[in-house]
Amino acid sequence: MKQHESLPLIPVARAAGCWLYDFDGNRYLDAVSSWWVNLFGHGNAHINAALRDQLDTLEHAMLAGFTHAPVVELSERLSKLTGDKLGHCFYGSDGASAVEIALKMSFHFWRNSGQPHKTDFVSLAGSYHGETLGALSVTDVALFKDTYAPLLRASTQVQSPDWRLAEAGESPSDYALRAARALKAHLEQHHATTAALIVEPLVQGATGMAMYHAAYLVEARKLCDQYSVHLIADEIMTGFGRTGTFFAHEQADIKPDFLCLSKGITGGYLPLSVVMTTDAVYAAFYDDKVTRGFLHSHSYTGNALACRAAVATLEIFEQKQMVTANRLFSAAISQSAQRIARHPRVKHFRNTGMIWAFEVETSDPSFARNFHQAALSKELLLRPISSTAGNTVYFMPPYVINAEEIELLTARTLELLTP
């Protein structure tokens, strides 16, 4: 809060489409989708109508011994999107909760399966999975983790497949396979005590939009099968069309044992998360003994309003064929952004689906904050990330961004790079 003495909070009065408006009438292009959640623009008419309709029937009912139409329909739709391979849903309220659920469920599965010694977790170097204690234990971002280190359970981080780390002449796929060999070496020694590997498929978000080749996921799935280790796909950020397919893991033609979803699931309207899993995992908890059942609960699990917003979001994907449409948006933004890629201060310009990122060479120790503030003066909401790779600027706009807004985003970002 002390920083806001010199960088005041911006009070948002209203929002529409890709724009936020303050009380003085200033506007800001929401180029980060309000922290990656707003898929179809602010004030989307279809989602608004669905929520108004739901308000007249049911706002919430506990899922302990009860159920309701929105949560059933959402679960069935999500299952269908996985080819019915992940047919069981457990709902939470946010991404970190989903990760907690997946970690606990994996541990409890092995305990119920007669392997209680499988209690350890593996994640990628530079990974981010949330800031509750369990999620923070598998996160590898010092800013978030170091202060609370005495409270956290130990986990192992293996080499990231981030292609920025490749050697000269080494392709992204070759580097991904090299990173996979490091994972294999770890599992060869520690599989007997390892419950699960958790990854952000294709893009590691908070570490600076680290992008990697799908070959890593292919090998990770093989290794997890070989060594009887669960694969948890944290698609809280990468799901719902962000990477060019509906789920990022589809690009590797694999299925995880647990799929964590949140952020865009409700189109940016209401808090909701879900962990999806397999028949095999579900069967391990199907028992008369309460202690063998999964022991986790949230008061707002499967909230009817949030589920209805999520169903409306999925309807938009289906009705407007948004995954296909996003490929056209992606090509248009990439073409417009080539001016940025060629800028002398820019390195590692990269793109996966509807995510763009690049590092800016600078000696400014407060680059992220200063760039953010300068962007606001040009009607842009950008949130640079300071990471070990440098100062990362990224675009993750709503899927309704138009040609004029694309031009404004790229042209004004270029102005920021050339003071």
N, C-alpha and C positions, 0 to 999 in steps of 0.2 A: 504493500500500500504506500510505502514511502516514495516509491518511484512515481506514483501518480501525482505527487506534488509538482513534478516537472512535466509529467506526461498525463494530463487529466483523462479520466474515463470519458468515453463518448456515449452519451445517453441516446439509445436508439428509440425513435418514436414510432416507426413503422417500417415495413419491408415489402417489397414486391419484386418478383422475378429474381434477377441476380443482384438487386440493389438493396442496401440498407440506408435509411434516412434518419438524420438526427433532428432535434427539435428546432434547429435553425434553418432547416431545409437543405443542409449539405447532404450529399449522397456519396456512397462508397460501394464500389463493385466488389461483391463478396467472392473474391477469387480463390478462397480456401473453403468455400461451402460451410462457413461457420464451424470450423474444425472438422470438416470432412463428412458432415452429416446431411447437409441439404442437397438432395439430388435433383429435384425438379422445380427449384425456385421457391422463393418465399411466397406464401399466400396462394399455393397451388389450388385451383378451383376444384379439381377432382377429389383431392384429399380433404379439403374444407367441407365439401358436400357429404363425404362419407362420415366425417366426425359429427357434423350436425345431425345426421340421421341416427348415428349411434347414441348420441346424447338423449334422444327421445325414447330409447329402449333400455339400455343398461350401460352405466358408467364403469362399474367394477363389481366383481364378486370373487370371493376367495376361491382358489382352485383346490382347497383341501376338502375333498369329498364332493366338489361341485365342478362344473365345466360350463362353457357357453359357446355360442356359435362362432364369434370372431377368432377365438383361440384354436378351435377345431379346424376352421377353414384355413387359417394361417399355417397350421402344422401340416395339413394335407398339401397345401401349395408348395411349401418349402421342401417337403419330402419328394414331391414330384420333380422339383428342380434338381435333386440329386440322383434322379433315376430310381427313386425309392430305395437307394442303398443306405441312406441315413434317415430312417423312418421314425425315430423317437426324439422328441423335443423336450428340453427342460428350460424354462424361461426365467430370466433375471431382469435386472433393470438397467444395466450398463455393461460396457465392455470388460472392465476389470472383474465384475461379478461373473461374467461368462467364463473368463479364464480360471477364476477360483473354482467354479463348478467343474470345469473340465479336469483340472488337476486333481481335485478330490475324487471325482468319479473314476479316473484312471487308477489312482492309489487304491480305492475301495474295490474296484474290479479285481485287481491282483490279490488283494486280501481275501476276497470271497472265492477266488480261484485256487486258493492254497499256496500262494506265493507272496506272503506278507513281507518278504525281504525286498521286494521291488518297490522302493520308496523314493528313488532319486529321479530328478528331472534334468533334461538337457535342453539348452536353447542356443541360439546363434549369438556370436559376438556382436555387440551393438543392437541387440534385440530390445524391443519395447512391448510389454504386454499389460501394462496397467500399474497402478500405484497403491492398491491394497496390498496387504503383506504377502499373501501368496503370489499374486501377480508380480509384485516387485521382486520377489525371490528369483524369478526367471527372467527379469529385465536386466539389461546390461548397459544402462545409461547412467553414468556416475552422478550427474546432477540430481537424479531422482533417487538413486540407490544408496549413496554413501552415508547420508545423514542417518538413515534408518537401518544401517547394516547390522547393528547388534540385535535387532528384532527379527531378522530375516533367516529363513532356512537356506542352507547352502545348496547351490546347484552348480552345474557345469556348463560353461560356454565353449562351443566348438567354433572352428574357423567359419567366418561368414563367406558366402559365395558372392558377395558384392563385387561386381565386375570392375569397379574402380581400383581394386586391389590386385588385379591381374598384372603379370609382368609384361614387359614390352614384347609384342608379337603374340601374346597368349590371348586367344579368343575368349569371349564370355562363357561359351559352353565348355571350353577346355578348363577354364578356371573353376567353373562350377563343379566339374568332375574332380578336380584336385581337392576342392573343399569337401566334397563327398568322401574322398578317401580319408580325410582327417576324421570325419564322423565315423567311418567304418573302424578306424584304429581305436577310437574311444569305445565303441560298442563291443568290439572284440574282447576288450578287457573288462568292461563294466556292465554288460547286458544283464547279468544275473541280478543286479540291484537297481536297474533302470526301469522306471515305470513308463516314461513317455519322453518323446522329443516334441517340443513345441516350436513352430516356425510361423513367421509372417510370409505367406506365399508370394513370391516374385518381387515384393517391395517391402523393405524394412523402413517404416515410416519415421518415427521420431529420431532415428539415428542419422537422418539427413536424406531420406528418400533413396536408400541404397537399393538398387535394382539388380536382379540377377536372373540367370538363364533357367528355364524350366527343367533343364537336365538335372539340376540338383534335387528337385522334388521327386523326379523319377527314381533316382538312386536312393533318396531318403526313404521312400516307400518300400523299395526292395530290402533295404537294410533293416527297417523296422520289422518287416515280415520275417526276415531271416533270423533276427535275434529276439523275437517275441517282445517287441517294444511298441507301445502305442504311438501313433502319429496324430498330434493335435494341430489342426490348421487354424491359426488365429486370423480369420478374415474379417475382423471387426472394421478395418479400414479398406482392405482390398476387395471385399465382396460387393455385390450389387452393381456390377458393371464397371467398376473403377479401372480394371486392368485390361479391358478389351474382351473379356468373357464374363458371364454372369458371376461365376466364382473364379478366382485366380487359379486354383488348383486344377481346373478343367484343362488348362494349357499344358499340363503334364499328363493328362489322361489318367489320373489317379483318384482314389477316394481316401480321405483321412478316416481315422477311427472316431475322431471328435472334430466337429466344425463349430467354431465360435463366431457368432454374428452379432452386430449391434450397429451403431452409428447410422448408416443410411437405411436401415431396415424400416423405419417409419417415415422416410423422406425428410428427416430433420424436424419432425413435429413433437414427438413424445419419447421419453426414455423407455427403451426396451432392449433386451438382449436374449439370445437363445443359444443353447448348446445342442447340437444335433449329433446323434450317435447311431450305432448299428444294432441289429437284432442280437448279435453275440454279446455286446456289452449289456444290453437290456436284460438278457437272460440270466446274467450273473447276479442280478439284483432281485429276480423274481422268486420270492421265497416267503414262507410264513413268518419267519423270524424278523422282527423289526430291525434288529441290528444288522441284518444283511441287506436291508433296503437302503436306498441312498438318502443320507441324512443331511438335508439342506432345504432351506425355505426362505422365501421373500414374501412380505405382506402383499406386495403388488405384483406377484408373479402372474404373468399372462393377463395383465390389465386389459379390459375389454376395449377401452378407447385406443390404447396403444396398438393392440392387435388389429383393430379396424383400420387404423392409419397404415399399418404395415400391409394389410390386404389391399388397400387402395393403391399403395406404392407398387405392389406386384402387378396389379391390374394395369397401371400405366406402362410398365415394362412390356406386358403382353400386348396391349392394344396398340401401342406406338412402336413396337419392335425396337425398343431402346438400345439393345446391345448392338444391333446393326447400325442404328442411327448414330450411336456414339463413335463408331469407326469413322464416319464422315466428319463428325465434329473434331475428332482427334487429328485427322489428316489436315483439316483446315487450320487448326491451332498450330500444329507442327510447322506447316508452311509459313504461317505468319511469324512464328517465333524464330525462324532461321536467322533473322537479323540479330536476335539476341545471341544465338549460338555462335555467330561470327565475331561478336564483340571481343576486343582484346583482353578485357578483364574476366571473361567468362571461361570456365573450363568444365569438362565433364557434362556438357549439356546432354540430357537424356529424357526419354519418354517411354512410358508403358501405359497404353490405353488412354485414360483421361487424367494422367498424372505427368507433369513435366517438372524437371528440377535441374539446377545447375549451381556450381560454386562460383563465388565472386572473390577475386583476389583483392585483398584490402589489408591495410595495416590498422584499421579502426577496431579497437578492442570491443567497442559497443556497436558493431556493425548491425547486428540483428535489430536492436531497438531503434537505432537511428534510421535504418532503411525502412522499417515499419512506419515510423513517424513521417518520413518524407513521402512514402507512398500514399498515406492518408491525404496529404496536401494535393495529391494528383488524383483523388477520388478512387484510390485502390486500397482494398483490404488485403494485405499480404503479411504473412507471419514467417519471416526467415528463421532457420534453425541453425544454431551454432553447434557444430559437431566436430569430431576428431578429423573429419575429412575437410573441414573448412566451414565457410559461411554459406549455407544452402538456401537459395530462394526457390520456391516451388509454386506451381499453379495447380489447383485442384478445383476447378469451377463447377457450378451446377450444370446439369446436362441440358439446360435450356438456353445457354449462352448463345447469342446470335452473332452474325458477322460483324456488325458495328461494334459490339462489346469486345469481341476478340481483337479487333484492330486497336481499340482503346487500351486494352490490357497490355498488348505487346508493345505498342508505340510508347506508352507512358513508362513502362518498365525500362525500355531502352533509354528514355530520358533520365531515369534515375541512375542508370549505369554510366551516364555521360554528363556529370554535373558541370 
